[in-house]
């Protein structure tokens, strides 16, 4: 997602089963996570600088993680 521009009301649905994924997003994006984890985890490992955040670039990540993991990072 390094070169992407989020669409208005952007929602990314995830389903992770016995695996993992990593989202790498730009520093100025707002990421809202609503992921349910059962025997797994989904973490936001970004370093956030509130001066760089653009309130027009919002993505929502929703979904389910079973026996796996996921993380959100910035580059």
DSSP file (Angstrom, degrees, kcal/mol; ACC not computed):
  #  RESIDUE AA STRUCTURE BP1 BP2  ACC     N-H-->O    O-->H-N    N-H-->O    O-->H-N    TCO  KAPPA ALPHA  PHI   PSI    X-CA   Y-CA   Z-CA
    1    1 A X    >         0   0    0      0, 0.0     3,-0.7     0, 0.0    25,-0.4   0.000 360.0 360.0 360.0  13.1    0.0    0.0    0.0
    2    2 A X  T 3   +     0   0    0      1,-0.2    23,-0.1    23,-0.1    73,-0.0   0.844 360.0  29.6 -64.0 -35.1    3.0    2.3   -0.1
    3    3 A X  T 3  S+     0   0    0      2,-0.0    -1,-0.2    23,-0.0     2,-0.1   0.349 100.8 108.5-104.9   4.4    2.0    4.1   -3.3
    4    4 A X    <   -     0   0    0     -3,-0.7     2,-0.4     1,-0.0    22,-0.1  -0.382  56.0-147.0 -84.5 159.2   -1.8    3.8   -2.9
    5    5 A X        -     0   0    0     -2,-0.1     2,-0.1     0, 0.0    -2,-0.0  -0.998  27.7-121.8-120.7 123.6   -4.3    6.5   -2.1
    6    6 A X        -     0   0    0     -2,-0.4     2,-0.1     1,-0.1    52,-0.1  -0.391  21.0-127.7 -70.4 141.1   -7.3    5.2    0.0
    7    7 A X    >   -     0   0    0      1,-0.1     3,-1.1    -2,-0.1    51,-0.1  -0.435  42.8 -79.8 -76.3 158.0  -10.8    5.6   -1.4
    8    8 A X  T 3  S+     0   0    0      1,-0.3    -1,-0.1    -2,-0.1    49,-0.1  -0.355 118.5  10.5 -58.7 139.6  -13.4    7.3    0.8
    9    9 A X  T 3  S-     0   0    0      1,-0.2     2,-0.3    49,-0.1    -1,-0.3   0.865  89.8-173.6  57.0  40.6  -14.8    4.9    3.4
   10   10 A X  E <   -a   59   0A   0     -3,-1.1    50,-2.3    48,-0.7     2,-0.4  -0.495   5.8-176.7 -70.0 125.9  -12.2    2.3    2.6
   11   11 A X  E     -a   60   0A   0     -2,-0.3     2,-0.6    48,-0.2    50,-0.2  -0.994  12.0-162.5-126.6 129.3  -12.7   -1.0    4.3
   12   12 A X  E     -a   61   0A   0     48,-3.2    50,-2.5    -2,-0.4     2,-0.5  -0.959  10.5-154.2-111.2 119.2  -10.3   -3.9    4.1
   13   13 A X  E     -a   62   0A   0     -2,-0.6     2,-0.4    48,-0.2    50,-0.2  -0.805  14.6-170.4 -93.4 129.6  -11.8   -7.3    5.2
   14   14 A X  E     -a   63   0A   0     48,-2.6    50,-1.9    -2,-0.5     2,-0.4  -0.932  17.3-179.6-121.8 145.2   -9.3   -9.8    6.5
   15   15 A X  E     -a   64   0A   0     -2,-0.4     2,-0.5    48,-0.2    50,-0.2  -0.922  11.4-177.2-139.0 114.2   -9.7  -13.5    7.3
   16   16 A X  E     +a   65   0A   0     48,-2.5    50,-3.3    -2,-0.4     2,-0.4  -0.960   4.4 176.6-119.0 125.1   -6.5  -15.2    8.6
   17   17 A X  E    S-a   66   0A   0     -2,-0.5    50,-0.2    48,-0.2     3,-0.1  -0.973  72.5 -22.7-131.3 116.0   -6.5  -18.9    9.4
   18   18 A X  S    S+     0   0    0     48,-2.1     2,-0.2    -2,-0.4    50,-0.2   0.855 124.4  66.2  54.6  40.5   -3.2  -20.6   10.5
   19   19 A X  S    S-     0   0    0     47,-0.3    50,-2.1     2,-0.0     2,-0.3  -0.801  70.9-119.4-159.5-159.3   -1.1  -17.9    8.9
   20   20 A X  E     -c   69   0B   0     -2,-0.2     2,-0.3    48,-0.2    50,-0.2  -0.986  12.1-165.5-156.3 164.5   -0.1  -14.3    9.0
   21   21 A X  E     -c   70   0B   0     48,-1.3    50,-1.4    -2,-0.3     2,-0.4  -0.980   8.6-149.9-150.1 160.1   -0.1  -11.1    7.1
   22   22 A X  E     -c   71   0B   0     -2,-0.3     2,-0.5    48,-0.2    50,-0.2  -0.994   4.7-156.6-136.9 128.4    1.5   -7.6    7.4
   23   23 A X  E     -c   72   0B   0     48,-2.8    50,-3.3    -2,-0.4     2,-0.6  -0.920   6.9-164.2-102.2 124.0    0.1   -4.3    6.2
   24   24 A X  E     +c   73   0B   0     -2,-0.5     2,-0.3    48,-0.2    50,-0.2  -0.942  18.4 175.4-109.8 114.2    2.7   -1.7    5.4
   25   25 A X  E     -c   74   0B   0     48,-2.7    50,-0.7    -2,-0.6   -23,-0.1  -0.814  34.1 -93.7-119.3 155.7    1.0    1.8    5.2
   26   26 A X    >   -     0   0    0    -25,-0.4     3,-1.3    -2,-0.3    -1,-0.1  -0.232  37.4-112.7 -63.2 158.0    2.3    5.3    4.8
   27   27 A X  T 3  S+     0   0    0      1,-0.2    22,-0.3    26,-0.0    -1,-0.1   0.771 111.3  56.8 -63.2 -29.1    3.0    7.4    7.9
   28   28 A X  T 3  S+     0   0    0     25,-0.1    26,-2.9    20,-0.1    29,-0.3   0.403  83.7 104.4 -91.5   4.9    0.2    9.9    7.2
   29   29 A X    <   -     0   0    0     -3,-1.3     2,-0.6    24,-0.2    29,-0.2  -0.579  64.8-136.6 -85.0 148.0   -2.7    7.4    7.1
   30   30 A X  E     -b   58   0A   0     27,-3.2    29,-2.4    24,-0.3     2,-0.5  -0.922  23.1-165.4 -99.1 123.7   -5.2    6.9    9.9
   31   31 A X  E     -b   59   0A   0     -2,-0.6     2,-0.5    27,-0.2    29,-0.2  -0.953   7.8-168.2-117.1 123.2   -5.8    3.2   10.4
   32   32 A X  E     -b   60   0A   0     27,-2.6    29,-3.0    -2,-0.5     2,-0.5  -0.949  11.1-159.0-110.2 123.2   -8.8    2.0   12.4
   33   33 A X  E     +b   61   0A   0     -2,-0.5    29,-0.2    27,-0.2     2,-0.1  -0.893  24.1 166.5-110.8 127.1   -8.7   -1.7   13.3
   34   34 A X  E     +b   62   0A   0     27,-3.4    29,-1.4    -2,-0.5     2,-0.5  -0.601  27.8 147.5-132.7  69.9  -11.7   -3.8   14.3
   35   35 A X  E     -b   63   0A   0     27,-0.2     2,-0.5    -2,-0.1    29,-0.2  -0.917  39.0-143.6-113.8 130.9  -10.3   -7.3   14.1
   36   36 A X  E     -b   64   0A   0     27,-2.4    29,-2.8    -2,-0.5     2,-0.5  -0.809  17.3-160.4 -93.1 128.9  -11.4  -10.2   16.3
   37   37 A X  E     -b   65   0A   0     -2,-0.5     2,-0.5    27,-0.2    29,-0.2  -0.944  12.5-177.0-115.7 128.5   -8.6  -12.6   17.3
   38   38 A X  E    S-b   66   0A   0     27,-3.0    29,-2.1    -2,-0.5    30,-0.2  -0.975  82.7 -17.6-123.3 115.4   -9.2  -16.1   18.6
   39   39 A X  S    S+     0   0    0     -2,-0.5     2,-0.3     1,-0.3    -1,-0.1   0.874 133.4  62.0  54.0  41.3   -6.0  -17.9   19.5
   40   40 A X  S    S-     0   0    0     27,-0.2     2,-0.3    25,-0.1    -1,-0.3  -0.856  74.4-121.8-163.4-163.3   -4.0  -15.4   17.6
   41   41 A X  E     -d   69   0B   0     27,-1.5    29,-1.5    -2,-0.3     2,-0.3  -0.997   8.3-159.5-157.5 158.4   -3.3  -11.7   17.4
   42   42 A X  E     -d   70   0B   0     -2,-0.3     2,-0.3    27,-0.2    29,-0.2  -0.916  26.3-174.8-142.7 112.9   -3.5   -8.5   15.3
   43   43 A X  E     -d   71   0B   0     27,-2.3    29,-2.2    -2,-0.3     2,-0.7  -0.823  27.7-141.0-118.7 147.8   -1.2   -5.7   16.4
   44   44 A X  E     +d   72   0B   0     -2,-0.3    29,-0.1    27,-0.2    27,-0.1  -0.917  26.2 170.9-102.5 105.4   -0.6   -2.1   15.3
   45   45 A X        +     0   0    0     27,-2.5    29,-0.3    -2,-0.7     2,-0.2  -0.006  30.1 129.6-107.0  26.9    3.2   -1.6   15.5
   46   46 A X        -     0   0    0     27,-0.2     2,-0.7    26,-0.1    27,-0.1  -0.503  58.4-131.8 -81.7 150.2    3.4    1.8   13.8
   47   47 A X        -     0   0    0     -2,-0.2     2,-0.5     2,-0.0    -2,-0.1  -0.925  32.2-153.4 -95.6 119.4    5.2    4.7   15.2
   48   48 A X        -     0   0    0     -2,-0.7     2,-0.6   -20,-0.0   -20,-0.1  -0.833  18.0-169.3-106.7 126.3    2.7    7.5   14.9
   49   49 A X    >>  -     0   0    0     -2,-0.5     3,-1.7   -22,-0.3     4,-0.7  -0.954  13.6-153.7-109.9 112.1    3.6   11.2   14.6
   50   50 A X  T 34 S+     0   0    0     -2,-0.6     3,-0.2     1,-0.3    -1,-0.1   0.686  90.5  62.9 -63.7 -18.3    0.4   13.2   15.1
   51   51 A X  T 34 S+     0   0    0      1,-0.2    -1,-0.3     3,-0.0   -23,-0.0   0.751 103.9  47.8 -76.9 -23.5    1.8   16.1   13.0
   52   52 A X  T <4 S+     0   0    0     -3,-1.7    -1,-0.2   -25,-0.1    -2,-0.2   0.610  83.8 114.2 -91.2 -13.1    2.0   14.0    9.8
   53   53 A X     <  -     0   0    0     -4,-0.7     2,-0.6    -3,-0.2   -24,-0.2  -0.384  52.3-154.6 -69.5 131.3   -1.5   12.4   10.0
   54   54 A X    >   -     0   0    0    -26,-2.9     3,-1.9     3,-0.2   -24,-0.3  -0.929   4.4-155.2-105.5 113.2   -3.9   13.4    7.2
   55   55 A X  T 3  S+     0   0    0     -2,-0.6    -1,-0.1     1,-0.3     3,-0.1   0.572  91.2  63.4 -68.7  -7.2   -7.5   13.0    8.4
   56   56 A X  T 3  S+     0   0    0      1,-0.2     2,-0.8   -48,-0.0    -1,-0.3   0.569  89.7  72.2 -88.6 -10.4   -8.7   12.5    4.8
   57   57 A X    <   +     0   0    0     -3,-1.9   -27,-3.2   -29,-0.3     2,-0.4  -0.769  66.7 152.6-109.1  86.3   -6.7    9.2    4.4
   58   58 A X  E     - b   0  30A   0     -2,-0.8   -48,-0.7   -29,-0.2     2,-0.4  -0.947  19.6-178.7-120.4 132.3   -8.6    6.8    6.6
   59   59 A X  E     -ab  10  31A   0    -29,-2.4   -27,-2.6    -2,-0.4     2,-0.5  -0.981  14.1-150.0-126.5 146.3   -8.8    3.0    6.2
   60   60 A X  E     -ab  11  32A   0    -50,-2.3   -48,-3.2    -2,-0.4     2,-0.6  -0.957   6.1-160.0-113.4 127.6  -10.8    0.6    8.3
   61   61 A X  E     +ab  12  33A   0    -29,-3.0   -27,-3.4    -2,-0.5     2,-0.3  -0.945  20.0 168.9-109.8 120.7   -9.5   -3.0    8.8
   62   62 A X  E     +ab  13  34A   0    -50,-2.5   -48,-2.6    -2,-0.6     2,-0.3  -0.940  19.9  80.3-129.4 149.3  -12.1   -5.5    9.9
   63   63 A X  E     -ab  14  35A   0    -29,-1.4   -27,-2.4    -2,-0.3     2,-0.4  -0.997  62.3 -63.2 156.7-157.1  -12.2   -9.2   10.1
   64   64 A X  E     -ab  15  36A   0    -50,-1.9   -48,-2.5    -2,-0.3     2,-0.5  -0.991  22.9-163.0-137.9 136.2  -11.2  -12.4   11.9
   65   65 A X  E     -ab  16  37A   0    -29,-2.8   -27,-3.0    -2,-0.4     2,-0.5  -0.986  10.8-177.2-121.4 121.1   -7.9  -14.0   12.9
   66   66 A X  E    S-ab  17  38A   0    -50,-3.3   -48,-2.1    -2,-0.5   -47,-0.3  -0.975  72.2 -24.1-120.3 118.7   -8.0  -17.7   13.9
   67   67 A X  S    S+     0   0    0    -29,-2.1   -27,-0.2    -2,-0.5     2,-0.2   0.811 123.5  77.2  53.8  34.7   -4.7  -19.4   15.1
   68   68 A X        -     0   0    0    -30,-0.2   -27,-1.5   -50,-0.2     2,-0.3  -0.691  68.0-124.0-147.9-160.0   -2.7  -16.8   13.2
   69   69 A X  E     -cd  20  41B   0    -50,-2.1   -48,-1.3   -29,-0.2     2,-0.3  -0.990  13.2-172.8-157.0 162.8   -1.5  -13.2   13.3
   70   70 A X  E     -cd  21  42B   0    -29,-1.5   -27,-2.3    -2,-0.3     2,-0.3  -0.984   5.8-167.7-153.6 158.1   -1.3   -9.9   11.6
   71   71 A X  E     -cd  22  43B   0    -50,-1.4   -48,-2.8    -2,-0.3     2,-0.5  -0.996  16.9-139.5-150.3 154.8    0.3   -6.6   12.0
   72   72 A X  E     +cd  23  44B   0    -29,-2.2   -27,-2.5    -2,-0.3     2,-0.3  -0.965  31.3 169.3-114.0 127.7    0.2   -3.0   10.8
   73   73 A X  E     -c   24   0B   0    -50,-3.3   -48,-2.7    -2,-0.5     2,-0.3  -0.913  24.6-139.4-132.6 159.7    3.5   -1.3   10.2
   74   74 A X  E      c   25   0B   0     -2,-0.3   -48,-0.2   -29,-0.3   -50,-0.0  -0.847 360.0 360.0-114.5 161.4    4.7    1.9    8.5
   75   75 A X              0   0    0    -50,-0.7   -49,-0.1    -2,-0.3    -1,-0.1   0.434 360.0 360.0-101.8 360.0    7.8    2.2    6.4
